[in-house]
Structure formats: structure tokens, C-alpha cells
């Protein structure tokens, strides 16, 4: 699996040192969701249909 999108520290953390070619599942999932959250935050990724849900910007304080 190509994990080149991740930072070097993440790439080191997700590789299972006891099983060649395998990932540590917990670390891998954390890496993927962290990357996804960052992409959503910057607007590089969007969720189709998300406009049907509440507008989070209306919940911000003045």
C-alpha cells in the first residue's frame, strides 16, 4: 500500500517491526484519519452530500 502521503514520522510509526510488510492497525488508522481530517480542514477533500447537514459555521460564537 502506498503511504507516501504521510509524513516520515507516521511512515515509521505504522510499520510493524515484527512482521515484514505489515502495518500496526491502530497506528495506520490514526494516520489515515489524521490525514483525512487535515484534507477536510484545508478543503482539499469534500464529502458528497454534506451540505444536507447542519451548517457548522452558524454554531460559531460572535
N, C-alpha and C positions, 0 to 999 in steps of 0.2 A: 504494500500500500504506500502511496506517495504522501509523505507528510512534510514535504518541502515548504508548505505554507506556514509551518510553525517555527517559532524561534528555536535557536540552537539548544537552549536550556530545556525546552519542552521535549525536543527530539531525544535528548539524553535521558530525560525522566521517564518517557513512555516505553523505552526498550527494556524488555525483560532480560536481565543479565544471566539468568539461569537457563532460559530456553531461547536458543538462537532463532532469530526471525520472528519472534513473538512480541506482543505488547503487554504491558501491565494494564488490564482493562480499566481500573479506576483512574489511573493517570491519563490513559488515552481518552476516556470520556471527558475528563476535566479539560484536557487540551482542546478537544473539538468544541465543547460548549463555550469555552473562553474565547476561542477564535470566532465562533458564530456570534456571540454577544458583541464583540468588537465590530464585526462587519455590520451588524444591525445598527449599532450606535452611530457609525460613520455614514450609513446609508448606502453602503456598497452591496448590501443584500436586502431584499424585501420579502415579505410574506404575502402571497397572493390572498386576497380576501380580508386582509387585516383591517381595512377601512370600515368593515361592517361592525367592528367592536368599538368600545368607548374610546374617545379621544383623550389620551393621557395628558395632553397639554392643557386641557380645561381643568385638570385637577391640581395644577401648579398654583402656588400662593402668589398673590400680587406683590 
